[in-house]
Amino acid sequence: MTSTPEREPPAQLRALCLALPDVEERLSHGEPAWFVRGRMFVTLADHHHDDRVAFWAAAPDGAQEALIAAHPDRYFRPPYYGHRGWIGVYLDVPVDWSEAADRVREAHTMRSSR
């Protein structure tokens, strides 16, 4: 079995995550991920589970359903984490980075306050 090389996350995503307090970047399941106080809050999904590029982020209760219903072309329920309410954000479509920043900040707040 050969190892998969690390995939470089989009610079915008990395910058958003690393700009927040107490954040560390490391690999999780072969993908770049960002942790606050040891708890993952965002992870890249670069063709890892399908043919899409996206990030997955922790989300407040009800956000997943509302975002997917309003914008199914930009949001989805990610595998493995979707049942916990996490939201998937497609990065292989035109990205509203202001909106993506909101998702990243929400995820950081949720995971840092527990």
C-alpha positions as CSV (number, residue, x, y, z in Angstrom):
1,M,0.0,0.0,0.0
2,T,1.4,3.4,-1.0
3,S,1.0,6.5,1.1
4,T,-1.0,9.4,-0.3
5,P,0.9,12.7,-0.4
6,E,-0.5,15.6,1.7
7,R,-2.8,17.7,-0.2
8,E,-2.3,21.5,0.0
9,P,-5.4,23.3,1.3
10,P,-6.5,26.4,-0.4
11,A,-4.5,29.4,0.9
12,Q,-7.7,31.2,1.9
13,L,-8.9,28.3,4.1
14,R,-5.6,27.9,5.8
15,A,-5.4,31.7,6.4
16,L,-8.9,31.8,7.9
17,C,-8.2,28.9,10.3
18,L,-4.7,29.9,11.4
19,A,-5.9,33.5,12.1
20,L,-8.0,32.3,15.0
21,P,-6.6,31.9,18.5
22,D,-5.0,28.7,19.8
23,V,-5.2,26.9,16.4
24,E,-2.8,24.3,15.2
25,E,-2.7,22.6,11.8
26,R,-1.9,18.9,11.4
27,L,-2.9,15.9,9.3
28,S,-6.0,13.9,10.2
29,H,-6.8,10.9,8.1
30,G,-4.4,12.1,5.5
31,E,-6.0,15.5,5.1
32,P,-5.0,18.9,6.5
33,A,-7.1,19.7,9.5
34,W,-7.3,22.5,12.1
35,F,-7.6,22.0,15.8
36,V,-8.3,24.3,18.7
37,R,-7.1,23.1,22.1
38,G,-6.8,19.6,20.6
39,R,-10.3,19.5,19.1
40,M,-10.7,19.4,15.3
41,F,-13.0,22.2,14.0
42,V,-12.3,22.2,10.3
43,T,-10.8,19.6,7.9
44,L,-10.1,19.6,4.2
45,A,-11.7,16.9,2.0
46,D,-9.7,16.9,-1.2
47,H,-11.2,14.1,-3.3
48,H,-11.0,12.0,-0.1
49,H,-14.5,10.5,-0.1
50,D,-15.7,11.5,-3.6
51,D,-14.7,13.5,-6.6
52,R,-15.2,16.9,-4.9
53,V,-13.0,19.4,-3.0
54,A,-14.6,20.7,0.2
55,F,-14.0,21.5,3.8
56,W,-16.0,20.1,6.7
57,A,-16.7,22.3,9.7
58,A,-18.4,21.9,13.1
59,A,-21.8,23.8,13.0
60,P,-24.4,24.9,15.5
61,D,-27.6,22.9,16.0
62,G,-29.9,23.4,13.0
63,A,-27.3,25.1,10.8
64,Q,-26.6,22.0,8.6
65,E,-30.2,21.6,7.6
66,A,-30.8,25.3,7.0
67,L,-27.7,25.8,4.9
68,I,-28.2,22.7,2.8
69,A,-31.9,23.6,2.2
70,A,-31.0,27.2,1.2
71,H,-27.9,26.4,-0.9
72,P,-27.5,22.8,-1.9
73,D,-25.0,23.8,-4.6
74,R,-22.6,25.1,-1.9
75,Y,-23.3,23.0,1.2
76,F,-23.8,19.2,2.0
77,R,-23.9,16.8,4.8
78,P,-20.4,15.3,5.1
79,P,-19.9,11.6,5.7
80,Y,-18.7,10.5,9.2
81,Y,-19.3,13.9,10.7
82,G,-22.7,14.8,9.2
83,H,-24.7,12.9,11.9
84,R,-23.0,15.3,14.4
85,G,-24.4,18.4,12.6
86,W,-21.1,19.3,10.8
87,I,-21.5,21.1,7.5
88,G,-19.7,20.4,4.3
89,V,-18.7,23.4,2.2
90,Y,-17.8,22.8,-1.5
91,L,-14.6,24.5,-2.7
92,D,-14.8,23.4,-6.3
93,V,-17.5,26.0,-7.0
94,P,-17.3,29.8,-6.8
95,V,-16.7,30.3,-3.0
96,D,-18.1,33.2,-1.0
97,W,-15.0,33.5,1.3
98,S,-16.8,35.9,3.6
99,E,-19.5,33.2,4.1
100,A,-16.8,30.5,4.4
101,A,-15.1,32.6,7.1
102,D,-18.4,32.7,9.0
103,R,-18.5,28.8,8.9
104,V,-14.9,28.6,10.1
105,R,-15.4,31.1,13.0
106,E,-18.6,29.3,14.1
107,A,-16.8,26.0,14.1
108,H,-13.9,27.5,16.1
109,T,-16.2,29.0,18.7
110,M,-18.1,25.8,19.1
111,R,-15.1,23.6,19.5
112,S,-13.1,26.0,21.7
113,S,-15.9,26.6,24.2
114,R,-16.5,22.9,25.1
